[in-house]
Structures are given as C-alpha cells and as structure tokens.
Amino acid sequence: MKTKSRTNALINETSPYLLQHAHNPVDWYPWGKAAFEKAKNENKPIFLSIGYSTCHWCHVMAEESFEDREVGDYLNKYFVSIKVDREERPDIDSVYMNVCQAMTGRGGWPLTIIMTPDQKPFFAGTYFPKHPSFGHPGLLKLLETVVEKWKSSPHRLISDSEYITETLTDSTKHDKTMQQPGALPISKAARYFERAFDSDYGGFGSAPKFPTPHNLMFLLRLYQIKNDKKALLMVEKTLAQMYRGGIFDHVGFGFSRYSTDSKWLVPHFEKMLYDNALLTTIYLETYAVTNNPLYKTVAEKTLTYIKREMTSPEGGFYCAQDADSEGEEGKFYTFTENEIKAVLGDVDGERLCRWFSVTRRGNFEGKNILNLIDNPEYSKNDEKTEQMLSKLREYRDKRTVLHKDDKMLTAWNTLMIVAYAKAFRILGQQHYLNSAVAALEFINTNLTDKNGELYISFRDGKAQGSGLLDDYVFLAWAHLELYESTYDVKYLSRCESLSKKVLSRFADKDGGFYMNASDGEQLIIRPKEQYDGAMPSGNSVFAYCLIKLAYLTGQVFWQQQADLQLSFYYSRFEEQPYAYCFALIALMLSGFPTKEVVCVVNGDMVKKTIEVIKRGFYPQTSFLVKTPANAEELEKLAPFTKNYMLQQEKTSAFYICENKSCSAPVNSLEEMLSSLK
C-alpha cells in the first residue's frame, strides 16, 4: 500500500532526491544529529540509503519497497532510516561506496548500508527488491535477519559482514514462496545444444531438421553475454549450411519449412511466412554481431522474396506457398540440367550448373535442387550469377503454377513486422521501415475491431476469429522492435497497452496465460502453451515483453509481472530448458547483467545518437531516447526519466545504469558506447 498523505523529516529538505521520499511511509531522517541520537537512545541499527534524483534503480527500489506500507512499518519499528543525496554529500557517499565495493566487489546506486548508531557499517549492497528475485535477495528477508542478529549478538555484526552475506544467500535459496529460476537452465540448455550439434552440416540432431530460429537467437545472445565461442560457432555453422542447402531457394529466395535430410539439401518445399520472418531476424542479428556480409545477403534476399511473393497490395503478408505444383511435390522448384541450359544457353547454363551442383542424374527424383553444399566459394555469388538466377526465376514462374495461401494471419504478420523493423534498424534502409509500418497499418485497419480487439485472420475483405494470445503478444513484440528501431514513443506506448490487454483477458490465476481470452469462445479445455516449437510460444514471447517493459518504463508493476511469468517456467526450465529457448532469452535479461541507457539529446545529436545505437546488437541493453519533442510523452510512460536532463550548454547526456545500479551521466556519445563494451 502506498500513500502520499503523510510526510517525514525530509519534507523540510531542499534536495529533489530527498523530497521525492518525503511522503514515504518510511520515517526517513536526513543525515544528522537527530537520527544518530534517536538510534543510540532506542538502541536501533541504522538503515542508510544513498542515491540521487535521476537514478533509475533508485526509483525502482523506492516504488517496490520505500513506498510500501509493509516495508515502511518494519523499518520504522526496528531501524532508524536515513536518506542521503550523493550529489549533496559526496563525502558520505564516498565513504560508504568504498565499504560496499570492499565487501561486495561492486558498487553503484541505490547504495544500501546497515550500520550501528556510531556509523560503523556491517552490511553493504545496492538494489534490493521487496522479495527475492532472480539472484537479488529480498529486502524484507534481509531486514528480518539483521534484526534477529541485532537482538542476539549485536557485537558480531560489525566484524562478521561475510557471515551476513552468506546468510542472505542462504535465505534466498531457502525461500520457497516463489519458485523463480536462476541461471542454471541457461547453462543446461547450452550443454544440450553442444551435444546435439551437427558439426558437419550445422543444426541439431539428425533428419528431419527444422530451422527453429529462436534456438539460434538464444545461442547468439549466449555468445554476446558470456563470450561463448562455441555458441557462436553453432549459430554461424547452422546459418551458413542452411543457406548452402536446398532449404534455401537459390532461384526465388526464401526458406522452405524444414529439411528431410541432415545436409539441408531436400526440403519439404512448403514456404511459411513465420519461418522466413524468424530466419530473417536471426540472420540480421548475426550480421550485426559478426559483420559477415553473407548473413546480410541472405536476409536481404529473403525480404526480397517476401516483398515480391508474399506481400498484399494493402501491405499485409500472405500465409504460405505450397510444396506441390500440379499434384507433384517440388515440381515448381526443381530443374533438369538440360532445362537450365535451354534457358540460359550452353555456356552460362554450364557455369550455373557447376556452381549449384546440377547434374544430369539429379539429386531429387531425377531432377535437381540447386544448392551450394559442395561449393567452397558459396559466399561469393557474383553479379553474373545473380542475373542468370533472375532469368531462371522468370522461366520458373511461367513454367508451373504455385498455389499460395493468401489469407493473412495477425500473429504471423507481426513476426514479419519484427523482421522488417530489425532490417531497418541494422541495415538502415528506409523501405524496410515503410514495409513494417504498412503492415502495422494493415493490421490496424483490417484485423482490429472498433473496440481495439484483434481478429485472427483476414481474407477476401473479411476478418475472422477472436484474437488469441499470440496475436496480442506478438503484436506487442512488434511494437517493441519498432520502438527500438525508431525510438518513437508511440510504439512503446502501444506495447504497454497491448500488454495490459493480455493481463486482463488471458491470465491464469495459477500462472501463465491461456491461448484464448476469458471472454472468447470456451472450448472443452482452455489450452495454455509454453513449448517453443516452430514458433516461440505466446507465453515465452510475453515473458520477454514484460521484462523489456520493466526496463524501459522503470515501472515496478511490469517487473512484478515479469517475475511471475518467469516463475511460471520454473519446472519447465528444470526439466527441458532447451525446449523453451525464447523464454530463456527473457530469463537472460533477469539473470545476467543488464544496462539501461537514457539518452537525453537535442539538436543534431538526436539523429546521430539514434543512428549509432540502433545499428549495434546489444541484447542486454535497453535504450530510451529523450528529446524536447517527446519528453512529455516519455515521462508519462517512464516517470523516472522526468529528472533526466541536459547540463548547461550541452546537447547530450547519457545516463547509464548497469545491473540495477546507476552511474553518473556522461556527455560523450563515444564514452557511452565504450561503456557498452
């Protein structure tokens, strides 16, 4: 429970930071004689909290704990609480920050110290949530432990800081109130993929092989976070081999659904929108990490295919293309050697056949699937080769009719928006953003009713079906990606509103989210998916959206929802973590160090800053860009940014928080980028 009707001793202070806490239920004192005399007279330990007005995680801890009546009552009963503005009293801050770094090996703000009435510290730390959460001990549990020791053996508290730290760790481990996963499932999943990895042809396991891009997204982030070179090797080998094989359509581009063999040679020729969306995304991300032009080329070709074959005049995306033509599987995609030479001529035909391993015998029912599996120069298609492929594609389109499923699904369309937003962000070409925005407008116009609720599909001018979990959640994810590609606050706002709809209409009181809404059609059972199959599940993607909203808005509410959702995965992570890789990506944001950067910029620095930060791949960093034009709207979504501002005569200020501790701002874009490394 929170209240602003009461005041404490900070009400008479002038520091904005102290005044922010003047209405807390905690009976805060400023640093001074009154507080220390009270502690001595009542024989109470002192709870000291140091921060500053633009510290993101200071605000988070305040909302979680210092505005909470239960925490306030406990502190008031057993402690004397002191608030210090580090900018007003850098001397105090310096003393206790050194204590924290000596005791814990790290520091930052909010700085939390517990000490005797004569100012001798026996405990130091930074951010603590109210209850234990993903490696952070809970504040209430900490306070209870200290009170017990203060009563039984106060003399030991000064010298026994190591014991107190161990007690905190133990209290977190033994707390059974929330079954929250740690980082172990991430390591277990990594070991599984190492064992299952096909070192010859990439991918995991034996035939049939599915692309499953979110598994590769997980491994790529593992490399970024832990410098796990084996993880990057698995990603790169798989992406290269999929491109070399027949699962990639070298003539018309795009990927088929899966490979029937271990080499990725013979696909099930059906092309699905969701596969191509997710594969485009992982190729783009890997290009951003490695700068290998092959991955950029594959992503660009796949998007070319989507634009040419799978995009409606109104901007939406069609569902799929069939595997069969005229009742024959693969007929549309395969060629004989003589056929290619007839189209291209003997000289060019021979050259193309050599390049793509086309033979008289063939590799699929007497015909050929073009591939680069045995071509060591597979990454070097030249302009002449591309021209020949274009001519072959024109012939193929006239030769055989390929059936297209032209319905448009909300969930799959949103995955394609994610891919296009990534393409604009990483490659910087405006037409990719235009495609994403056009598809979003298509959804708003054709797949959304007058009340803002979603439909499942659209075809022939008619929308059908009440939107399911994936429709809402994937659309929220698409808005997150659009925000991180443009830093237009409207996308972040829409992500938040969609997420609130999910919480109100799909939540299960026992954890997780149902596939269908509470006010939707009721089946004999109400299904709930966690498994990440060909696509990540709505539950997994929502875990990611919730934790990103928590970091971007600074709102404790979203952090609490993210904690609950990851707790929902606890038993699944224990059993088979590799089957929930997209949920593991969300877990990484909770279990591994993160950074939050608020870029306060003006003038020419606005465009320059956005261009720089959007091109990099920083999976553990969340950026906000505050400008004079968006400040009011941004502050409504992320109230903690209200006091983030420019210093005099500066056009930029970068406020950086790392692993829930904030540092002093820097003014140089180069310094900010250096901190990200």
Secondary structure, DSSP 8 states (H G I E B T S, - for coil): ---SS---GGGG---HHHHHTTTSSS-EEESSHHHHHHHHHHT--EEEEEE-TT-HHHHHHIIIIIT-HHHHHHHHHH-EEEEEETTT-HHHHHHHHHHHHHHHS---BSEEEEE-TTS-EEEEES---SS-BTTB--HHHHHHHHHHHHHH-HHHHHH-HHHHHHHHHHHHHH--SS----SHHHHHHHHHHHHHB-TTT-SBSSSSB---HHHHHHHHHHHHHH--HHHHHHHHHHHHHHHHSTTB-TTT-SB-SEESSTTS-SEE--EEHHHHHHHHHHHHHHHHHH--HHHHHHHHHHHHHHHHHSB-TTS-B--EE-SEETTEETTTT-B-HHHHHHHH-HHHHHHHHHHTT--SS-SBTTBB----TT-TTTT---HHHHHHHHHHHHHHHHHS---EE--EEHHHHHHHHHHHHHHHHHH--HHHHHHHHHHHHHHHHHSB-TTS-BEEEEETTEEEEE--HHHHHHHHHHHHHHHHHH--HHHHHHHHHHHHHHHHHTB-TTSSB-SS-TTS---SS-------SSS--HHHHHHHHHHHHHHHH--HHHHHHHHHHHHHTHHHHHH-GGG-HHHHHHHHHHHS--EEEEEEE-THHHHHHHHHHHHS--TTEEEEEE-TTTHHHHHHH-GGGGG----TT-SEEEEEEETTEE---B--HHHHHHHH-
